[in-house]
């Protein structure tokens, strides 16, 4: 990233109780911030971790996001994702096998 074409995009992700995403990847680096509730998170090769409201995490570009889920079966959760890209690309893509 040389900074000449940087674009930051902020996305709010709301999870209903017990909701989870399918495995996916992000072509750009992502910083996640848990705004509400608890989120289960794992990138391929890393440990599954539970993040609580007020905590954040980093996801490297092109990592396979194997787990992204609400850690609670009774309470909703909200994740704010900050994407920083230096090229045009969809923010979320299917994982490459």
C-alpha positions as CSV (number, residue, x, y, z in Angstrom):
1,X,0.0,0.0,0.0
2,X,1.6,3.2,-1.1
3,X,-1.3,5.4,0.0
4,X,-2.1,6.8,-3.4
5,X,-5.4,4.9,-3.7
6,X,-6.3,4.1,-0.2
7,X,-10.0,3.8,0.6
8,X,-11.4,3.1,4.1
9,X,-14.8,1.5,4.3
10,X,-16.7,1.0,7.6
11,X,-19.4,-1.7,7.7
12,X,-21.7,-2.5,10.6
13,X,-22.4,-6.2,11.0
14,X,-25.4,-7.2,13.2
15,X,-25.8,-10.8,14.4
16,X,-29.0,-12.1,15.8
17,X,-28.6,-14.5,18.8
18,X,-26.8,-17.6,17.6
19,X,-26.2,-16.2,14.0
20,X,-23.0,-17.0,12.1
21,X,-21.5,-16.3,8.7
22,X,-20.2,-18.9,6.2
23,X,-16.4,-19.1,5.8
24,X,-15.2,-16.2,3.6
25,X,-12.2,-14.0,2.9
26,X,-11.4,-10.3,2.7
27,X,-8.9,-9.1,0.1
28,X,-8.0,-6.1,2.3
29,X,-6.8,-5.8,5.9
30,X,-9.7,-5.5,8.4
31,X,-9.8,-4.2,11.9
32,X,-12.9,-5.4,13.8
33,X,-14.4,-3.7,16.8
34,X,-17.1,-5.3,18.9
35,X,-19.7,-2.6,19.6
36,X,-22.2,-4.8,21.3
37,X,-22.4,-8.4,22.7
38,X,-19.7,-11.1,22.1
39,X,-18.3,-12.4,18.8
40,X,-16.6,-15.7,18.1
41,X,-13.8,-15.2,15.6
42,X,-11.2,-17.4,13.9
43,X,-8.9,-16.9,10.8
44,X,-7.5,-20.1,9.3
45,X,-4.3,-21.1,11.2
46,X,-5.2,-19.1,14.3
47,X,-7.1,-19.8,17.5
48,X,-10.8,-19.3,17.9
49,X,-11.3,-16.3,20.2
50,X,-14.3,-14.7,21.8
51,X,-14.2,-10.9,21.8
52,X,-16.5,-8.8,24.0
53,X,-17.9,-5.3,23.5
54,X,-15.1,-2.8,23.5
55,X,-12.5,-5.2,22.2
56,X,-11.0,-5.3,18.7
57,X,-9.0,-7.6,16.4
58,X,-7.0,-7.5,13.2
59,X,-7.6,-9.8,10.2
60,X,-4.8,-9.9,7.5
61,X,-5.7,-9.6,3.8
62,X,-6.8,-12.9,2.1
63,X,-7.0,-14.8,5.4
64,X,-9.8,-17.4,5.4
65,X,-12.3,-16.2,8.0
66,X,-13.5,-19.6,9.2
67,X,-15.5,-18.4,12.2
68,X,-17.5,-15.2,12.5
69,X,-20.5,-15.7,14.8
70,X,-22.5,-14.3,17.7
71,X,-21.1,-16.1,20.8
72,X,-24.5,-15.8,22.5
73,X,-27.7,-17.7,21.8
74,X,-29.8,-15.2,23.6
75,X,-28.3,-11.7,23.0
76,X,-27.7,-9.8,19.7
77,X,-24.1,-8.7,18.8
78,X,-22.8,-5.9,16.6
79,X,-19.4,-5.8,14.9
80,X,-17.9,-2.7,13.2
81,X,-15.5,-3.7,10.4
82,X,-12.9,-1.2,9.1
83,X,-11.6,-2.2,5.7
84,X,-8.5,-0.4,4.2
85,X,-8.0,-1.2,0.5
86,X,-5.6,0.1,-2.1
87,X,-7.4,-1.4,-5.1
88,X,-11.0,-1.9,-6.3
89,X,-12.4,-5.2,-5.0
90,X,-15.4,-6.7,-3.3
91,X,-15.0,-6.5,0.5
92,X,-16.0,-10.1,1.0
93,X,-15.2,-13.0,-1.3
94,X,-15.6,-16.8,-1.1
95,X,-12.5,-18.5,0.4
96,X,-9.9,-19.8,-2.0
97,X,-9.3,-23.6,-1.5
